[in-house]
Amino acid sequence: MTPREQLIQEILLAPDSLVNLLLQLIRPLRAGQTHLTQQIQQLITTTPTSNPAPSAFDLASDLAGCLDSPADLSTNPK
């Protein structure tokens, strides 16, 4: 696996907060800004370290499809 593929895999598995931090770090680099030390330090120190509470969807996602029901409820006379 190439480094690019490894990075993409890590990004796909990372929580949104880390992805947002990575985007904030990459954009100035791609724009050619060379004085990033202070910006990076500020981003690292202001980034919350705790994970946000999971949503109801996240907590119940493993229950999807666990009930037996008709395939199409709109045509079921019951």
PyMOL Python script that loads the backbone (N, CA, C, O; Angstrom):
from pymol import cmd

cmd.read_pdbstr("""\
ATOM      1  N   MET A   1       0.856  -1.174   0.000  1.00  0.00           N
ATOM      2  CA  MET A   1       0.000   0.000   0.000  1.00  0.00           C
ATOM      3  C   MET A   1       0.904   1.240   0.000  1.00  0.00           C
ATOM      4  O   MET A   1       1.862   1.321   0.769  1.00  0.00           O
ATOM      5  N   THR A   2       0.593   2.180  -0.853  1.00  0.00           N
ATOM      6  CA  THR A   2       1.397   3.397  -0.951  1.00  0.00           C
ATOM      7  C   THR A   2       1.096   4.318   0.239  1.00  0.00           C
ATOM      8  O   THR A   2       0.066   4.167   0.895  1.00  0.00           O
ATOM      9  N   PRO A   3       1.993   5.268   0.515  1.00  0.00           N
ATOM     10  CA  PRO A   3       1.719   6.227   1.600  1.00  0.00           C
ATOM     11  C   PRO A   3       0.413   6.993   1.386  1.00  0.00           C
ATOM     12  O   PRO A   3      -0.312   7.265   2.343  1.00  0.00           O
ATOM     13  N   ARG A   4       0.118   7.336   0.149  1.00  0.00           N
ATOM     14  CA  ARG A   4      -1.134   8.046  -0.151  1.00  0.00           C
ATOM     15  C   ARG A   4      -2.343   7.181   0.210  1.00  0.00           C
ATOM     16  O   ARG A   4      -3.307   7.669   0.799  1.00  0.00           O
ATOM     17  N   GLU A   5      -2.286   5.905  -0.144  1.00  0.00           N
ATOM     18  CA  GLU A   5      -3.385   4.994   0.181  1.00  0.00           C
ATOM     19  C   GLU A   5      -3.507   4.795   1.692  1.00  0.00           C
ATOM     20  O   GLU A   5      -4.615   4.693   2.219  1.00  0.00           O
ATOM     21  N   GLN A   6      -2.374   4.741   2.383  1.00  0.00           N
ATOM     22  CA  GLN A   6      -2.396   4.619   3.836  1.00  0.00           C
ATOM     23  C   GLN A   6      -3.035   5.850   4.481  1.00  0.00           C
ATOM     24  O   GLN A   6      -3.824   5.735   5.420  1.00  0.00           O
ATOM     25  N   LEU A   7      -2.685   7.021   3.967  1.00  0.00           N
ATOM     26  CA  LEU A   7      -3.248   8.264   4.494  1.00  0.00           C
ATOM     27  C   LEU A   7      -4.759   8.304   4.272  1.00  0.00           C
ATOM     28  O   LEU A   7      -5.512   8.678   5.172  1.00  0.00           O
ATOM     29  N   ILE A   8      -5.196   7.923   3.088  1.00  0.00           N
ATOM     30  CA  ILE A   8      -6.628   7.908   2.786  1.00  0.00           C
ATOM     31  C   ILE A   8      -7.351   6.943   3.719  1.00  0.00           C
ATOM     32  O   ILE A   8      -8.427   7.262   4.225  1.00  0.00           O
ATOM     33  N   GLN A   9      -6.775   5.774   3.948  1.00  0.00           N
ATOM     34  CA  GLN A   9      -7.381   4.795   4.849  1.00  0.00           C
ATOM     35  C   GLN A   9      -7.495   5.353   6.268  1.00  0.00           C
ATOM     36  O   GLN A   9      -8.525   5.189   6.921  1.00  0.00           O
ATOM     37  N   GLU A  10      -6.448   6.005   6.736  1.00  0.00           N
ATOM     38  CA  GLU A  10      -6.475   6.593   8.081  1.00  0.00           C
ATOM     39  C   GLU A  10      -7.519   7.701   8.184  1.00  0.00           C
ATOM     40  O   GLU A  10      -8.211   7.816   9.195  1.00  0.00           O
ATOM     41  N   ILE A  11      -7.629   8.512   7.138  1.00  0.00           N
ATOM     42  CA  ILE A  11      -8.611   9.599   7.140  1.00  0.00           C
ATOM     43  C   ILE A  11     -10.026   9.041   7.174  1.00  0.00           C
ATOM     44  O   ILE A  11     -10.890   9.577   7.867  1.00  0.00           O
ATOM     45  N   LEU A  12     -10.268   7.964   6.426  1.00  0.00           N
ATOM     46  CA  LEU A  12     -11.597   7.362   6.412  1.00  0.00           C
ATOM     47  C   LEU A  12     -11.983   6.812   7.782  1.00  0.00           C
ATOM     48  O   LEU A  12     -13.165   6.783   8.124  1.00  0.00           O
ATOM     49  N   LEU A  13     -11.012   6.382   8.558  1.00  0.00           N
ATOM     50  CA  LEU A  13     -11.294   5.807   9.874  1.00  0.00           C
ATOM     51  C   LEU A  13     -11.271   6.837  10.996  1.00  0.00           C
ATOM     52  O   LEU A  13     -11.717   6.550  12.107  1.00  0.00           O
ATOM     53  N   ALA A  14     -10.759   8.026  10.720  1.00  0.00           N
ATOM     54  CA  ALA A  14     -10.599   9.051  11.753  1.00  0.00           C
ATOM     55  C   ALA A  14     -11.935   9.731  12.070  1.00  0.00           C
ATOM     56  O   ALA A  14     -12.796   9.848  11.198  1.00  0.00           O
ATOM     57  N   PRO A  15     -12.104  10.175  13.313  1.00  0.00           N
ATOM     58  CA  PRO A  15     -13.310  10.939  13.653  1.00  0.00           C
ATOM     59  C   PRO A  15     -13.296  12.302  12.954  1.00  0.00           C
ATOM     60  O   PRO A  15     -12.241  12.814  12.579  1.00  0.00           O
ATOM     61  N   ASP A  16     -14.476  12.868  12.792  1.00  0.00           N
ATOM     62  CA  ASP A  16     -14.613  14.138  12.074  1.00  0.00           C
ATOM     63  C   ASP A  16     -13.749  15.246  12.663  1.00  0.00           C
ATOM     64  O   ASP A  16     -13.228  16.077  11.920  1.00  0.00           O
ATOM     65  N   SER A  17     -13.587  15.274  13.974  1.00  0.00           N
ATOM     66  CA  SER A  17     -12.801  16.342  14.593  1.00  0.00           C
ATOM     67  C   SER A  17     -11.352  16.304  14.107  1.00  0.00           C
ATOM     68  O   SER A  17     -10.752  17.353  13.869  1.00  0.00           O
ATOM     69  N   LEU A  18     -10.790  15.116  13.959  1.00  0.00           N
ATOM     70  CA  LEU A  18      -9.415  15.009  13.470  1.00  0.00           C
ATOM     71  C   LEU A  18      -9.315  15.324  11.984  1.00  0.00           C
ATOM     72  O   LEU A  18      -8.327  15.905  11.534  1.00  0.00           O
ATOM     73  N   VAL A  19     -10.325  14.947  11.229  1.00  0.00           N
ATOM     74  CA  VAL A  19     -10.332  15.264   9.801  1.00  0.00           C
ATOM     75  C   VAL A  19     -10.377  16.776   9.611  1.00  0.00           C
ATOM     76  O   VAL A  19      -9.675  17.315   8.755  1.00  0.00           O
ATOM     77  N   ASN A  20     -11.194  17.460  10.402  1.00  0.00           N
ATOM     78  CA  ASN A  20     -11.272  18.922  10.307  1.00  0.00           C
ATOM     79  C   ASN A  20      -9.940  19.566  10.664  1.00  0.00           C
ATOM     80  O   ASN A  20      -9.517  20.518  10.009  1.00  0.00           O
ATOM     81  N   LEU A  21      -9.279  19.059  11.688  1.00  0.00           N
ATOM     82  CA  LEU A  21      -7.963  19.570  12.067  1.00  0.00           C
ATOM     83  C   LEU A  21      -6.963  19.367  10.932  1.00  0.00           C
ATOM     84  O   LEU A  21      -6.190  20.270  10.613  1.00  0.00           O
ATOM     85  N   LEU A  22      -6.978  18.207  10.336  1.00  0.00           N
ATOM     86  CA  LEU A  22      -6.072  17.923   9.224  1.00  0.00           C
ATOM     87  C   LEU A  22      -6.322  18.873   8.055  1.00  0.00           C
ATOM     88  O   LEU A  22      -5.373  19.362   7.443  1.00  0.00           O
ATOM     89  N   LEU A  23      -7.580  19.135   7.743  1.00  0.00           N
ATOM     90  CA  LEU A  23      -7.904  20.076   6.671  1.00  0.00           C
ATOM     91  C   LEU A  23      -7.380  21.475   6.981  1.00  0.00           C
ATOM     92  O   LEU A  23      -6.882  22.167   6.093  1.00  0.00           O
ATOM     93  N   GLN A  24      -7.492  21.890   8.240  1.00  0.00           N
ATOM     94  CA  GLN A  24      -7.003  23.213   8.627  1.00  0.00           C
ATOM     95  C   GLN A  24      -5.486  23.294   8.517  1.00  0.00           C
ATOM     96  O   GLN A  24      -4.943  24.377   8.295  1.00  0.00           O
ATOM     97  N   LEU A  25      -4.803  22.181   8.667  1.00  0.00           N
ATOM     98  CA  LEU A  25      -3.352  22.165   8.532  1.00  0.00           C
ATOM     99  C   LEU A  25      -2.914  22.092   7.073  1.00  0.00           C
ATOM    100  O   LEU A  25      -1.916  22.705   6.692  1.00  0.00           O
ATOM    101  N   ILE A  26      -3.642  21.358   6.269  1.00  0.00           N
ATOM    102  CA  ILE A  26      -3.243  21.140   4.872  1.00  0.00           C
ATOM    103  C   ILE A  26      -3.501  22.364   4.002  1.00  0.00           C
ATOM    104  O   ILE A  26      -2.678  22.698   3.150  1.00  0.00           O
ATOM    105  N   ARG A  27      -4.617  23.029   4.200  1.00  0.00           N
ATOM    106  CA  ARG A  27      -4.973  24.163   3.315  1.00  0.00           C
ATOM    107  C   ARG A  27      -3.893  25.241   3.261  1.00  0.00           C
ATOM    108  O   ARG A  27      -3.532  25.667   2.164  1.00  0.00           O
ATOM    109  N   PRO A  28      -3.358  25.706   4.403  1.00  0.00           N
ATOM    110  CA  PRO A  28      -2.294  26.711   4.308  1.00  0.00           C
ATOM    111  C   PRO A  28      -1.034  26.172   3.623  1.00  0.00           C
ATOM    112  O   PRO A  28      -0.357  26.909   2.905  1.00  0.00           O
ATOM    113  N   LEU A  29      -0.723  24.918   3.836  1.00  0.00           N
ATOM    114  CA  LEU A  29       0.451  24.331   3.183  1.00  0.00           C
ATOM    115  C   LEU A  29       0.290  24.330   1.670  1.00  0.00           C
ATOM    116  O   LEU A  29       1.230  24.648   0.942  1.00  0.00           O
ATOM    117  N   ARG A  30      -0.888  23.976   1.202  1.00  0.00           N
ATOM    118  CA  ARG A  30      -1.127  23.949  -0.245  1.00  0.00           C
ATOM    119  C   ARG A  30      -1.155  25.348  -0.828  1.00  0.00           C
ATOM    120  O   ARG A  30      -0.872  25.533  -2.012  1.00  0.00           O
ATOM    121  N   ALA A  31      -1.496  26.344  -0.004  1.00  0.00           N
ATOM    122  CA  ALA A  31      -1.540  27.727  -0.478  1.00  0.00           C
ATOM    123  C   ALA A  31      -0.149  28.355  -0.502  1.00  0.00           C
ATOM    124  O   ALA A  31       0.013  29.486  -0.960  1.00  0.00           O
ATOM    125  N   GLY A  32       0.856  27.627  -0.011  1.00  0.00           N
ATOM    126  CA  GLY A  32       2.220  28.123  -0.055  1.00  0.00           C
ATOM    127  C   GLY A  32       2.628  28.981   1.116  1.00  0.00           C
ATOM    128  O   GLY A  32       3.652  29.662   1.047  1.00  0.00           O
ATOM    129  N   GLN A  33       1.865  28.972   2.185  1.00  0.00           N
ATOM    130  CA  GLN A  33       2.234  29.749   3.363  1.00  0.00           C
ATOM    131  C   GLN A  33       3.382  29.048   4.077  1.00  0.00           C
ATOM    132  O   GLN A  33       3.330  27.842   4.317  1.00  0.00           O
ATOM    133  N   THR A  34       4.407  29.800   4.412  1.00  0.00           N
ATOM    134  CA  THR A  34       5.580  29.189   5.027  1.00  0.00           C
ATOM    135  C   THR A  34       5.660  29.420   6.536  1.00  0.00           C
ATOM    136  O   THR A  34       6.416  28.723   7.213  1.00  0.00           O
ATOM    137  N   HIS A  35       4.918  30.359   7.073  1.00  0.00           N
ATOM    138  CA  HIS A  35       4.970  30.666   8.509  1.00  0.00           C
ATOM    139  C   HIS A  35       3.811  29.971   9.208  1.00  0.00           C
ATOM    140  O   HIS A  35       2.848  30.616   9.623  1.00  0.00           O
ATOM    141  N   LEU A  36       3.908  28.661   9.335  1.00  0.00           N
ATOM    142  CA  LEU A  36       2.804  27.885   9.877  1.00  0.00           C
ATOM    143  C   LEU A  36       3.018  27.436  11.316  1.00  0.00           C
ATOM    144  O   LEU A  36       2.096  26.898  11.929  1.00  0.00           O
ATOM    145  N   THR A  37       4.187  27.638  11.861  1.00  0.00           N
ATOM    146  CA  THR A  37       4.472  27.112  13.197  1.00  0.00           C
ATOM    147  C   THR A  37       3.474  27.623  14.218  1.00  0.00           C
ATOM    148  O   THR A  37       2.938  26.841  15.003  1.00  0.00           O
ATOM    149  N   GLN A  38       3.215  28.922  14.219  1.00  0.00           N
ATOM    150  CA  GLN A  38       2.279  29.482  15.195  1.00  0.00           C
ATOM    151  C   GLN A  38       0.857  28.992  14.934  1.00  0.00           C
ATOM    152  O   GLN A  38       0.118  28.702  15.875  1.00  0.00           O
ATOM    153  N   GLN A  39       0.470  28.898  13.661  1.00  0.00           N
ATOM    154  CA  GLN A  39      -0.875  28.428  13.341  1.00  0.00           C
ATOM    155  C   GLN A  39      -1.064  26.980  13.780  1.00  0.00           C
ATOM    156  O   GLN A  39      -2.110  26.622  14.322  1.00  0.00           O
ATOM    157  N   ILE A  40      -0.055  26.154  13.547  1.00  0.00           N
ATOM    158  CA  ILE A  40      -0.153  24.751  13.938  1.00  0.00           C
ATOM    159  C   ILE A  40      -0.221  24.625  15.449  1.00  0.00           C
ATOM    160  O   ILE A  40      -1.025  23.851  15.967  1.00  0.00           O
ATOM    161  N   GLN A  41       0.604  25.370  16.161  1.00  0.00           N
ATOM    162  CA  GLN A  41       0.563  25.328  17.621  1.00  0.00           C
ATOM    163  C   GLN A  41      -0.798  25.776  18.147  1.00  0.00           C
ATOM    164  O   GLN A  41      -1.326  25.201  19.099  1.00  0.00           O
ATOM    165  N   GLN A  42      -1.355  26.800  17.524  1.00  0.00           N
ATOM    166  CA  GLN A  42      -2.658  27.293  17.957  1.00  0.00           C
ATOM    167  C   GLN A  42      -3.737  26.244  17.697  1.00  0.00           C
ATOM    168  O   GLN A  42      -4.597  26.011  18.547  1.00  0.00           O
ATOM    169  N   LEU A  43      -3.695  25.614  16.531  1.00  0.00           N
ATOM    170  CA  LEU A  43      -4.686  24.590  16.221  1.00  0.00           C
ATOM    171  C   LEU A  43      -4.597  23.414  17.185  1.00  0.00           C
ATOM    172  O   LEU A  43      -5.616  22.890  17.635  1.00  0.00           O
ATOM    173  N   ILE A  44      -3.385  23.008  17.493  1.00  0.00           N
ATOM    174  CA  ILE A  44      -3.206  21.867  18.379  1.00  0.00           C
ATOM    175  C   ILE A  44      -3.689  22.199  19.791  1.00  0.00           C
ATOM    176  O   ILE A  44      -4.316  21.364  20.442  1.00  0.00           O
ATOM    177  N   THR A  45      -3.404  23.398  20.262  1.00  0.00           N
ATOM    178  CA  THR A  45      -3.799  23.750  21.630  1.00  0.00           C
ATOM    179  C   THR A  45      -5.279  24.075  21.758  1.00  0.00           C
ATOM    180  O   THR A  45      -5.835  23.962  22.851  1.00  0.00           O
ATOM    181  N   THR A  46      -5.929  24.473  20.681  1.00  0.00           N
ATOM    182  CA  THR A  46      -7.350  24.813  20.766  1.00  0.00           C
ATOM    183  C   THR A  46      -8.254  23.673  20.333  1.00  0.00           C
ATOM    184  O   THR A  46      -9.475  23.795  20.433  1.00  0.00           O
ATOM    185  N   THR A  47      -7.695  22.569  19.854  1.00  0.00           N
ATOM    186  CA  THR A  47      -8.509  21.439  19.432  1.00  0.00           C
ATOM    187  C   THR A  47      -8.995  20.683  20.661  1.00  0.00           C
ATOM    188  O   THR A  47      -8.195  20.303  21.516  1.00  0.00           O
ATOM    189  N   PRO A  48     -10.307  20.463  20.750  1.00  0.00           N
ATOM    190  CA  PRO A  48     -10.808  19.718  21.907  1.00  0.00           C
ATOM    191  C   PRO A  48     -10.279  18.285  21.887  1.00  0.00           C
ATOM    192  O   PRO A  48     -10.213  17.649  20.836  1.00  0.00           O
ATOM    193  N   THR A  49      -9.910  17.796  23.052  1.00  0.00           N
ATOM    194  CA  THR A  49      -9.355  16.446  23.124  1.00  0.00           C
ATOM    195  C   THR A  49     -10.416  15.401  23.402  1.00  0.00           C
ATOM    196  O   THR A  49     -10.191  14.216  23.157  1.00  0.00           O
ATOM    197  N   SER A  50     -11.563  15.814  23.905  1.00  0.00           N
ATOM    198  CA  SER A  50     -12.606  14.828  24.189  1.00  0.00           C
ATOM    199  C   SER A  50     -13.463  14.606  22.945  1.00  0.00           C
ATOM    200  O   SER A  50     -13.691  15.520  22.152  1.00  0.00           O
ATOM    201  N   ASN A  51     -13.924  13.386  22.799  1.00  0.00           N
ATOM    202  CA  ASN A  51     -14.796  13.054  21.679  1.00  0.00           C
ATOM    203  C   ASN A  51     -16.209  13.507  22.003  1.00  0.00           C
ATOM    204  O   ASN A  51     -16.647  13.395  23.148  1.00  0.00           O
ATOM    205  N   PRO A  52     -16.928  14.017  21.010  1.00  0.00           N
ATOM    206  CA  PRO A  52     -18.314  14.410  21.265  1.00  0.00           C
ATOM    207  C   PRO A  52     -19.159  13.170  21.555  1.00  0.00           C
ATOM    208  O   PRO A  52     -18.800  12.053  21.181  1.00  0.00           O
ATOM    209  N   ALA A  53     -20.272  13.388  22.219  1.00  0.00           N
ATOM    210  CA  ALA A  53     -21.167  12.273  22.532  1.00  0.00           C
ATOM    211  C   ALA A  53     -21.688  11.657  21.240  1.00  0.00           C
ATOM    212  O   ALA A  53     -21.987  12.383  20.292  1.00  0.00           O
ATOM    213  N   PRO A  54     -21.802  10.335  21.185  1.00  0.00           N
ATOM    214  CA  PRO A  54     -22.311   9.701  19.967  1.00  0.00           C
ATOM    215  C   PRO A  54     -23.781  10.026  19.768  1.00  0.00           C
ATOM    216  O   PRO A  54     -24.517  10.237  20.732  1.00  0.00           O
ATOM    217  N   SER A  55     -24.196  10.065  18.530  1.00  0.00           N
ATOM    218  CA  SER A  55     -25.599  10.351  18.214  1.00  0.00           C
ATOM    219  C   SER A  55     -26.435   9.100  18.445  1.00  0.00           C
ATOM    220  O   SER A  55     -25.901   8.005  18.620  1.00  0.00           O
ATOM    221  N   ALA A  56     -27.747   9.276  18.443  1.00  0.00           N
ATOM    222  CA  ALA A  56     -28.657   8.139  18.591  1.00  0.00           C
ATOM    223  C   ALA A  56     -28.461   7.162  17.441  1.00  0.00           C
ATOM    224  O   ALA A  56     -28.532   5.949  17.640  1.00  0.00           O
ATOM    225  N   PHE A  57     -28.217   7.675  16.251  1.00  0.00           N
ATOM    226  CA  PHE A  57     -27.964   6.806  15.095  1.00  0.00           C
ATOM    227  C   PHE A  57     -26.722   5.958  15.317  1.00  0.00           C
ATOM    228  O   PHE A  57     -26.730   4.758  15.041  1.00  0.00           O
ATOM    229  N   ASP A  58     -25.647   6.577  15.818  1.00  0.00           N
ATOM    230  CA  ASP A  58     -24.421   5.832  16.080  1.00  0.00           C
ATOM    231  C   ASP A  58     -24.659   4.714  17.099  1.00  0.00           C
ATOM    232  O   ASP A  58     -24.147   3.605  16.942  1.00  0.00           O
ATOM    233  N   LEU A  59     -25.430   5.007  18.132  1.00  0.00           N
ATOM    234  CA  LEU A  59     -25.678   4.021  19.177  1.00  0.00           C
ATOM    235  C   LEU A  59     -26.571   2.874  18.702  1.00  0.00           C
ATOM    236  O   LEU A  59     -26.425   1.745  19.170  1.00  0.00           O
ATOM    237  N   ALA A  60     -27.495   3.152  17.778  1.00  0.00           N
ATOM    238  CA  ALA A  60     -28.447   2.131  17.345  1.00  0.00           C
ATOM    239  C   ALA A  60     -28.150   1.582  15.956  1.00  0.00           C
ATOM    240  O   ALA A  60     -28.957   0.816  15.429  1.00  0.00           O
ATOM    241  N   SER A  61     -27.039   1.935  15.350  1.00  0.00           N
ATOM    242  CA  SER A  61     -26.764   1.509  13.976  1.00  0.00           C
ATOM    243  C   SER A  61     -26.653  -0.005  13.839  1.00  0.00           C
ATOM    244  O   SER A  61     -26.935  -0.543  12.769  1.00  0.00           O
ATOM    245  N   ASP A  62     -26.250  -0.700  14.894  1.00  0.00           N
ATOM    246  CA  ASP A  62     -26.149  -2.158  14.812  1.00  0.00           C
ATOM    247  C   ASP A  62     -27.524  -2.836  14.838  1.00  0.00           C
ATOM    248  O   ASP A  62     -27.619  -4.037  14.582  1.00  0.00           O
ATOM    249  N   LEU A  63     -28.578  -2.090  15.139  1.00  0.00           N
ATOM    250  CA  LEU A  63     -29.927  -2.653  15.165  1.00  0.00           C
ATOM    251  C   LEU A  63     -30.629  -2.584  13.816  1.00  0.00           C
ATOM    252  O   LEU A  63     -31.707  -3.157  13.660  1.00  0.00           O
ATOM    253  N   ALA A  64     -30.058  -1.910  12.856  1.00  0.00           N
ATOM    254  CA  ALA A  64     -30.687  -1.763  11.539  1.00  0.00           C
ATOM    255  C   ALA A  64     -30.898  -3.130  10.905  1.00  0.00           C
ATOM    256  O   ALA A  64     -29.969  -3.930  10.800  1.00  0.00           O
ATOM    257  N   GLY A  65     -32.138  -3.387  10.482  1.00  0.00           N
ATOM    258  CA  GLY A  65     -32.454  -4.627   9.797  1.00  0.00           C
ATOM    259  C   GLY A  65     -32.679  -5.818  10.713  1.00  0.00           C
ATOM    260  O   GLY A  65     -32.750  -6.949  10.232  1.00  0.00           O
ATOM    261  N   CYS A  66     -32.795  -5.601  12.011  1.00  0.00           N
ATOM    262  CA  CYS A  66     -32.945  -6.740  12.930  1.00  0.00           C
ATOM    263  C   CYS A  66     -34.400  -7.190  13.090  1.00  0.00           C
ATOM    264  O   CYS A  66     -34.647  -8.237  13.688  1.00  0.00           O
ATOM    265  N   LEU A  67     -35.362  -6.434  12.576  1.00  0.00           N
ATOM    266  CA  LEU A  67     -36.771  -6.797  12.706  1.00  0.00           C
ATOM    267  C   LEU A  67     -37.281  -7.426  11.413  1.00  0.00           C
ATOM    268  O   LEU A  67     -36.876  -7.040  10.317  1.00  0.00           O
ATOM    269  N   ASP A  68     -38.178  -8.402  11.561  1.00  0.00           N
ATOM    270  CA  ASP A  68     -38.822  -8.995  10.392  1.00  0.00           C
ATOM    271  C   ASP A  68     -40.038  -8.147  10.065  1.00  0.00           C
ATOM    272  O   ASP A  68     -40.887  -7.911  10.925  1.00  0.00           O
ATOM    273  N   SER A  69     -40.122  -7.690   8.828  1.00  0.00           N
ATOM    274  CA  SER A  69     -41.242  -6.872   8.407  1.00  0.00           C
ATOM    275  C   SER A  69     -41.418  -7.040   6.909  1.00  0.00           C
ATOM    276  O   SER A  69     -40.513  -7.515   6.224  1.00  0.00           O
ATOM    277  N   PRO A  70     -42.577  -6.653   6.399  1.00  0.00           N
ATOM    278  CA  PRO A  70     -42.767  -6.721   4.949  1.00  0.00           C
ATOM    279  C   PRO A  70     -41.737  -5.848   4.243  1.00  0.00           C
ATOM    280  O   PRO A  70     -41.260  -4.856   4.794  1.00  0.00           O
ATOM    281  N   ALA A  71     -41.410  -6.225   3.039  1.00  0.00           N
ATOM    282  CA  ALA A  71     -40.399  -5.490   2.293  1.00  0.00           C
ATOM    283  C   ALA A  71     -40.848  -4.070   1.974  1.00  0.00           C
ATOM    284  O   ALA A  71     -40.044  -3.138   2.010  1.00  0.00           O
ATOM    285  N   ASP A  72     -42.155  -3.900   1.655  1.00  0.00           N
ATOM    286  CA  ASP A  72     -42.643  -2.583   1.276  1.00  0.00           C
ATOM    287  C   ASP A  72     -43.881  -2.254   2.098  1.00  0.00           C
ATOM    288  O   ASP A  72     -44.963  -2.768   1.817  1.00  0.00           O
ATOM    289  N   LEU A  73     -43.738  -1.420   3.089  1.00  0.00           N
ATOM    290  CA  LEU A  73     -44.858  -1.089   3.970  1.00  0.00           C
ATOM    291  C   LEU A  73     -45.936  -0.274   3.279  1.00  0.00           C
ATOM    292  O   LEU A  73     -47.079  -0.265   3.735  1.00  0.00           O
ATOM    293  N   SER A  74     -45.610   0.404   2.200  1.00  0.00           N
ATOM    294  CA  SER A  74     -46.596   1.250   1.528  1.00  0.00           C
ATOM    295  C   SER A  74     -47.666   0.421   0.819  1.00  0.00           C
ATOM    296  O   SER A  74     -48.751   0.938   0.550  1.00  0.00           O
ATOM    297  N   THR A  75     -47.396  -0.839   0.510  1.00  0.00           N
ATOM    298  CA  THR A  75     -48.380  -1.664  -0.188  1.00  0.00           C
ATOM    299  C   THR A  75     -48.960  -2.735   0.716  1.00  0.00           C
ATOM    300  O   THR A  75     -49.780  -3.528   0.253  1.00  0.00           O
ATOM    301  N   ASN A  76     -48.577  -2.796   1.971  1.00  0.00           N
ATOM    302  CA  ASN A  76     -49.079  -3.800   2.895  1.00  0.00           C
ATOM    303  C   ASN A  76     -50.428  -3.344   3.441  1.00  0.00           C
ATOM    304  O   ASN A  76     -50.491  -2.299   4.090  1.00  0.00           O
ATOM    305  N   PRO A  77     -51.514  -4.090   3.203  1.00  0.00           N
ATOM    306  CA  PRO A  77     -52.833  -3.650   3.670  1.00  0.00           C
ATOM    307  C   PRO A  77     -52.965  -3.632   5.196  1.00  0.00           C
ATOM    308  O   PRO A  77     -53.853  -2.959   5.720  1.00  0.00           O
ATOM    309  N   LYS A  78     -52.112  -4.346   5.914  1.00  0.00           N
ATOM    310  CA  LYS A  78     -52.185  -4.347   7.376  1.00  0.00           C
ATOM    311  C   LYS A  78     -51.569  -3.095   7.900  1.00  0.00           C
ATOM    312  O   LYS A  78     -51.524  -2.890   9.113  1.00  0.00           O
TER     313      LYS A  78
END
""", "prot")
cmd.dss("prot")
cmd.show_as("cartoon", "prot")
cmd.util.cbc("prot")
cmd.orient("prot")
